[in-house]
Amino acid sequence: MKAIITAGGRGTRLYPISRAFPKELIPFCGIPVIEYGINLLKENGIKDIIIVTGAKKGALQDYLGNGEIFGVNIAYIIQEQPKGLGHSIIITEPYIDSEDFILLLGDTIIIGENDLKEMIKIHKEYRSLATILVEHVSDPERYGVIKFDDLNYNTIYKNRISSLYEKPKDQKIKEEFKVNVNHNIGWYAIAGLYIFNKYIFDFLKKTNKDINDEIQLTDAIRLSLTKDKIVIGHILNGKRIDVGTWDYLRDERDFYINMINKQLEEIIKSRNDKMAYITTGK
């Protein structure tokens, strides 16, 4: 199975630094955000990675290289113009030679490898078109949100998704997708990690562009639901950190405060090992 990491966004919510610096290289506890994604994939046996990049991302390629320093194989595809997440996946189709593939957003950190491990298991068991990581959030306006099919909740397709909507702002739509989890009102938001069957490309090609002339992945998945395709949501057990806004600094502070010496030692060792590799090639 191959993986795609998208790293083509302009990072406008992190201006001004992202005007010249790829947001995927912003460090979190001393490690660039994209490296967390690469490690997550490698820990789950995924070593062939395609990174979709865009403008002003040369530093990203300089840092990652061909992936050898990280123990993986990295190839790059350039998305010349920002035409939406859906388009960034379409352009990878000629290079996806497996039945299924993983998609990870490059500005997202998933702490804990068990979520992806469980998603792979569920995806294979249900033979779903898509298996999507979701988490409970208190504000839906920055995310694609999902709704579970209550009728199928306790059947073989537990956590089957019945509907999706991208960044809802209309109050009526918000109410439609609102959930109550253990007396905590909120929404299930897409958390930046997916597993797809290759037939998602068929739906992406049939998806209409939005008002910004972009192809949205959420729209393609919603189109697949009209054809009764199986889409499953896996509720996040670990922790997700979004480095798309400056709010991530709060998470970094909390993470540092709770970090144990062993974790810090592992980070320092990882940095030293990579420095030794760069300087000696060993």
N, C-alpha and C positions, 0 to 999 in steps of 0.2 A: 504494500500500500504506500502511495506517495502522499506528500503533504504540500499544501500551498500556504504560504504566509503572505498576506497582503501588506505592503508597505509603500503604497503609492499616494496616500493622502497628503495634503499640504499642511496639516496640523495647525489650522487657523486658530483653534482655541488655545494654542500654546504660543501665540505671537507675543513678543517679537522674536524669541530665540529660534523658533522653527522656521523663520524666513531663511536661515542659513544652515540650520543644524537638523538632521533628521530626528523626528520625535522618537523613532524606534531605538535610537542610541542614547536617549536620556537615561542616566543611571538610576537604578532603584536599589538602595543598599549596596552600592558599589558595582552593580552588574547592569549593563545595558538591557533595556526591557526586552528586546528581541531575543536576547540570549536565553532568557527564561523560557520562551517558546521553543527554541531549538532544543534545550535540555529536556523539556516536557516530552517532545516528540521522540527524542533519542531514548529516553527512559521507557518508552512504550514500544520500542523496536522499530520506529520510523526513522530511516536515515536518508532517504531520498527526498529532498526539499526543493520546491520551486518558490522563489521569492519574486513577487510582482512589485516592481518599483516604479517611481515616476521622476518628476523633475527634482533637481537638487538633492539627489540621493547617492551621489558618488561616494560620499564618506561611508555609507552603509556597505557598499561593495568592497571598499578598501578594508573595512574592519572584518567583515565575514569571510572574504575571499571565496575559495571554493569549498569551504566548510571543513577542510582537513583538520584544522586546529581544534575544531569542536567535535570531531569524530563523526561527521556526517558528510553528505554530498550535496552541495548547493549549486543550483543553476538560477539564472536570472531572466526575467522577461520584463521589458520596459513597456509600461502603459503611457503612451506619448501624451495623451490628454486625460484628465480626470473625468471619466464617463460613468462613474458609479461602480459600486462593489460588484454588481452583476457582470458588468463588462470586464472587470479585472479577472473574473473567473473564466469567462468565455475564451479569452485569449490564451488560456493555458490548455485548452482542449487537445491540441495536437500532441501534447507532451504527457497526457494522462493515459497510460497504457494498462492501468489496473481497473478492476470492476468498481472499486470504491476508492475514495480519497478523503483526506482530512483538510479542512480549511481552518486556519487560525488567523485572527486579526493581529497585525504586528504591534499594535499599541496596547495589547491586553496581556496581563500576567495572570495565569492560573496557578495558584499555590496548592500543591498536592497533586500527585500523578494518578490517584485512584479514579478521579472523575473521567478522564479520557479512557482509562482501562475499562471502566464500566460501560462507557458509551460504545466502545468497539464491540464489546460483548453483546449489548442490546441490539446494535445495528445489524450484526450478523444473525442474531437469533430471529429478529422480526423481519429481516430482509427489507428494511425500510428505504424509501427514497432519500430521506434525510433524518438524521438524529442530531438534535440541537441541544446545546447546553443552555439552561435558563437559570436565572436567579431572581429572588424576590427583591423588588426595589420599591421605594416610597414615592418616586417621581418618574412617570413613564415617558416624558417628553424628549429625552435624549436617546431613546432606545426603540428598537423594534420590539413589540410586545406580542405575547401569544395567549391563546385560550385553549385549555384542555377540553376534550370531548367527554363530558360527564357520562354520556351513555356508554362509553367504552372504558371508563376509568378502571373497572374491576374485571375486565375481560383479558384475553391474551395480549391485547394491545394497550396495556396500562400506560397512562401518560401520553396517549395519542393526541396530537394537536388538531384542533378543528378550525382554527382561524389565526391569522397574523395581521398586524398593522404596524406600519413604520412611523415612529415618533408621533403618537397621537396628541393633538392639541385641542380638538373639539371635545367639549365636556360629555356629550352623549356617547362618543366613542370610548372615552376614558371609562365611563360607567359600565359599558359593555364588557370591557376587559378586566375590570377590577376584581380582585380576589381577597378572601379573608383567610389568612393562614395563621392558625393558633391565635385568633383575636387580633391579628396584625393586618390591617388593611393595606393593600398595595397592588402591585402588578408583577407578573412574571415576564422578565425582560430577557431578550436574547443576549447571551454573555460572551459572544465572540469566538466560540469554538463549535465546529460543525463536522459531521461526517456525511458525505454524499455518495449515492450511487451515481455512476457516470451519466445516467439518463437525465440528471438535472440540467445538462447542457441543452437538451431538447426544449425544456421549458424556458430556459434563459433566452434562447433564440426567438421564442414566441412572445416574450414579454415586451409590452409597450414601454417606450421611454417616458419618464416623468416630465414635469414642467421644466426641469433643469436640463433636459436632454440626456438624462442618465438612466441606466438600467439598474433597477434595485433588486437585490437578491430576495428580499422579502416578498416582492411582487411575484417573482418566479415561483417561490415556494407556495404562495397562495394560489397561483394558477394550477399547480400540481394537485392541490387539494380538491379542485373542481373536477379532477379526473380520478378522484378516490384513491390517490396515492397515499401511502403510509408515511406519516411524518411523526416522529416521536420526540418528546421533550424530556431531557434528563435534568433533574433539579440539582443544582450545584451543592456539593457537600463540603468542598474546600473553600477557598477564598479567591475572589477575582479583584484585581486592581486595574483600573482604567487609567492609563497614562495619557489619555487624550485631553485632560484638563489639569489645571494647577492644583485641583483638589487632591491629586495623588500624593502631594507632599505631606498631607495629614496622615495618609496610610503609611507612608515611609517612616514618619516619626513614630507612629504606634508600633510598626514592625521592628524598628530598631530597639524601642523600649523593651519589647517582649523577646528579643532575640537572645538565645542562649549562647554561651561561649563557643560551643561546638559548631553552631551554625556560622558564627563569625570566622572561626578558624577555617572552615570549609571554603568560605568565600575568599579569604586571603590566600589559601593554598591554590584555589582555582586561578586566581590572578597571577600568582607566582609561576604556576605551571605554564600558563599561556605566554608569559614573558620569556620564560626559558625556551619555549618552542620557537618563538619569534627570533630570538637572538642566536640560537644554536641549531634550530631545525630538528631538535630531538624532544 
